[in-house]
Amino acid sequence: MFRPLRSRKLCFASIAPLASFTLACAATLLAQTAVAQSNFPSRPMRLIVTVVPGGGADLLGRLFASKLNERFGQPVVVENISGASGLLAYQTVQKAPADAHTLVITTSSAYNATMYTGKVGDPKKALAPVAQLTSQPLVMLANIALPIRNMQELIAYGRKNPDGLAFASPGIGTSSHLVGEIINQKTGLKLVHVPYKGIGPGMLDAIAGRIQLVFTSPTSAGPLVRAGKLRLVVASGARRSAGLPDLPTMAEQGVDIDWVSWFGIFTTFGSPRQNILALNAAINQTAATPEVLKMFADDGADPAPRTPEQFGETVNHVLDTGARLIKEMGLKLDE
């Protein structure tokens, strides 16, 4: 909580020499910070996307890359490094120079799954949070041929067809996977988990009818829902999203699940704070532009501008929650 500073009466005569020194040091520090920020970025940047080209996350990454290019005057090259629930992408960023020139845009779903395995070291020091873009529930998508438009119809269909419902996720331990497992726990259904190398291929299989359900972010779901290729069924949050005011939540429909995800940008751990702050400011300004706000709104995502520290708190909270669920469910993440 922000607390205003209490006013204090000071004897300026007694502290004049110290004050002069302090002000001089502060001026020097500000000048150094200004120089550091004016020199950043000093070369082309990389923005890594953890999914294959064409999906909502890829489109969002390319839009931000274009805007950062305009703001910084340096090329921002987009690279798609998918698979292993984002592991390859995150390791690429970890191995980059710690100067904030290599970024990765990802979701809480993909990020959490990789962090839980321990393959990137300490999950809270694996990457440096830069900026949170959105806060959003997961949404359930269904093949349009299925008679499923709400949780009650899902439960009824699942009980009549105990082996007839499979759901896609971008990997074991992702938010998409965990939400499906929680539904099984809460309802007694036996939804079959089918992990993919990214949610895009899973959604294509749902369109083709090879699987029936997908749990994903509104950003990833938006293009296919608008095209009428998948049906939007329900959201995972306890409260309706401002971006999806007409979409009921699972909690509203009798299944007590409250899971909110995020989209965000990270960089190499240990990068200079002033570079991260420069990126955070540019990203937050970009996220507030009409073009980006419309993209968020179209995809049912709520804007969530945060400082790097605030984003870090959000990341750690979701990591802790997911770790607890994985332990309770006895999930094996290296399958």
N, C-alpha and C positions, 0 to 999 in steps of 0.2 A: 504494500500500500504506500502510495506517495504521501509523505508527511512534509508540510512546509517547514522551512528552517525558522527557528525562533530567533527573533532579533536580539542582539547583544550590544551593550554600550562599551565602546573601546576607547582607550586613551591613545589617540593618534600620535602624540608627541613621543611617547615611550616606545612605540613600535615603528616609527618612521623608517629607520634604517632597514629593519627586517622587511617592512612592507615594500620598500624600493627593491630589495633583492628578490623578494618573492615575485613581484610584478615583472621584473626583468627575466626571471626564470620562466614565468608563465608565457611571456611574450616570445621567448626563444622556443619554448615547446610548441606554441601555436604556429610559429613560423615553420618549424621542422615538420609539423603535421601537415601544414598546407602544402609544403614542398612534396612530402610523401604522397599526398592525395593528388596533387597536380601531375605527378609522374606516374600515376597509376590509371590505367594499365600501361605498361611500357612496351608491350608487344601484343600480338594477336592472342585472343583468349579461346578456350575450348569450353563448350557447354555440352556435357554428356547427357544423353537421354537413355533411360534404362529399359526402353521398349523398342520394338521394331517400328519403322516409319509408318506413318499413316493414321495412328490412333490419336485420341484426344490429348494424351500427354505429350506426344511428339509435336502436335500442332502448337500446343502451349509453349513448349520449349523453343520452337522455331520463332514464334512471335516475340518472346522475350529476348532471344538472341539478336533479332533484328533491331529491337528497341535499344538494347545495350550498345549495339554497334553505333547507332545514331548518337547516343548520349556521350559515349567515350571516344568516338572517332577511331576505334580500333576494330578490326574484323573479329567477330565472334563465331567460331566454326562449330557447327552442331555435329556431334558424332553419336550414332546409335550403337550402344554396346548392350545387348540384351542377354538374357539367360541367367541361370543360377540365382534367380530372385534378386538380381542386381549386383551380385558379388563381383563379377568382372568389372562392372562400371565403378563400383566403390573402390576396388583395389587399384584401378587406374588412377583415380583421384588421390588415393593415399600415397602412391609412388611419385606423384608430380611434385615439383618444387613448391615449398610452402610459402607461396607469395600471392595466393588467391587468383591466379590466372587460369586455373582449371576448376570448373564448376560441374556439379551434377544436379539435375532436376529430377525429383522422384516423389513418390507417395509414401505415406506412413506404412501402407500395406507391404510394399516391396522392401522398404528400409528395415522395418522391424524383423522380417523373416531372416534377413541376412545377419542382422546384429545378434539374434538369439543363438546362432550357431557357434559364435566365438571365432569364426574364421577371419575376422578383421581386427582381432584384438579387443581391447576394452571398448564395449559398445558406446560408452559415453565420451570416448576420446578418439573414436575411429575417424570422424569427419567433423569439421567445424560448421555449425549452423550459420547461415548467412541471412536468409529471409524466408518467412512463411508467406505463401501466396493465398491459400484458401483454407477454410475449415468447412468440412462437408460430411454428411453421413455417407455410408455405403448404400447403394441401391441394389435391389434385386431385379434382374432382368429375366424374362421368360421367353422361350420360343413362342412365336405368335400363334402356333397351332394348339398350344396347351390351354385347357380351360382354367387358367390360373390368373386371377386379377386381384387377389388379396390373400392374407395369411390363412383365413378360414378355408378358402378353396385350395390353397397349397396343402394344408393338413388333410383335408378330405381326400384329395387326389393321391397324396402320399400314402395314406392308409389303405386305399383301394389298390394301389400299385406300389407295394413296398420295395420292389427292386427297379422301379421305373423312373427314378429321379436322380440325375447326376448333376453336379455343379462344378463350374470352372473356377480356378483361381490362378494367380501368377506364381504359385509355388507353396510348398508346405510351410506353415507358420505365418503366412501373410494374413493381413486383416480379412481378406476375402475368405480364406480357409477357416479362420477362427470363427467368423460369424456363422458360416455354414455348420460348423461343429456345435456351436452354442444352440442353434435352432434344433439340431438333433437332440441335444440334452433337454431343452425346454419342452419339446413337443413329442418326443418319443419316435420321431421319424428316423429313417435310415438313408438320408441323402448321401450319395456316394461322391467323394471328393476326387476330382480329376485335375491334377496340377499341370500347368502349361509353362512354357518359357515366355512369359508375358501374357497379359490378359487379352491382347488382340486376337491371337489364334483361338483362344477359348471362346470369344464372342463369335468368331466365324463358325466354329463348330456348333454353337447354340443356334445360329441362324439356319445352319444346314440340318439341325435336328439330331446331330450325333450326341449332344448332351442337351439338357433341358433348361438349366438355370445358370446364371452368372451373378456373382456379387462383386461389384466394382464401384469406382467413384463416379459421381455424376459427370465429371469432366470426360472420363473415358467413355461413358455410356452415351453422352449427348448426341454425337453424329449419327449413330445407328438407330437411336430412338426416334430422332427427328425424321430419319429416312423411312420409318415404319418397319424396320427389319427385326426389331426386338421390342417386347412390351415392358414398359416400366411398371413394376408391381407395388413396391413398398420401400421405405427408407429405414435405416437402422437406428437413427437417433431417437432419444426420448421425446424431443420436441421437433416440430416441423422446421425444416430449413427455410430461411427467408428466400433462398433461391429456388425452392420447390414447395411453395405454400399449399399447393393442391395435392401433394403426395402424402398420404397417411404414413404414419410410422408403425413399426412392428409393435411398439408398446401400446399404441392406440388400439391395435387389433388383437390385444390379449397376449402377446409374447414379449416378455420383459427383457428387451435387449437395448442397451444404450451404447452405441459405438460410433464415434466421430473420427474421421480421418483428416489428413491434411495433404496439401501439395507444398513442396518447399525446395529451396536451393541450398546446397552445401558446397564447401570447398575443402582444401587440404588443411588438416589440423596443424596448428602452429603458424598459420598465415598471419601477417601483421594485422593488428586490430584496426588500424586506420584504413587499410585496404578493404577489410570486411565491412567497415562502416560506410565507406564510399559505395560499395556494391549494394549494401542494404538500402541506402538512400535512393540510389538510382532505380533499384528494383521496386521499392515502394512507390516511387513517383510514377514508374511505368504502369504498375498495377492499378493506379488511380485514374488512368486515361480512359476516355469513353470506349475506345476500341477494346481494351482488355476487360473493363467492367461488363461490357456487353457479352464478351465471350464467357466470362464467369456466370453471368445471369442466364445465358442460353443453356449452359450446362448444369444449372442448379447449384452452383458453388457460391458460398458466401466469402467475400473478400476478408482477409485476416492479416492486415499489416502489423508487423511486430518488430521489435528490436531483435538483434541476434540473440541476446540473452533471454528474452521472452520466448522466442522460438525454441531455444534450447530447453527451457523448462517444459514446454509442450511436448517436445520429442521425448524427454526423459520420462514424463508421466505416462505416455502411451507405451514406451518400452517396458516400464515396470508393470503396467497392467497386462500387457501381452505375455510377459514372462510368467506372471502368476497363472494366467489361463492355460498356458502350455504345460506348466507343472501339474495343474489340477486335472487336465485331460490326459496326461501321460503321452503327449505327442512326441514322436521321434522325428527330429528335423533333418536327419541325414539320410532319409530313405531315398 
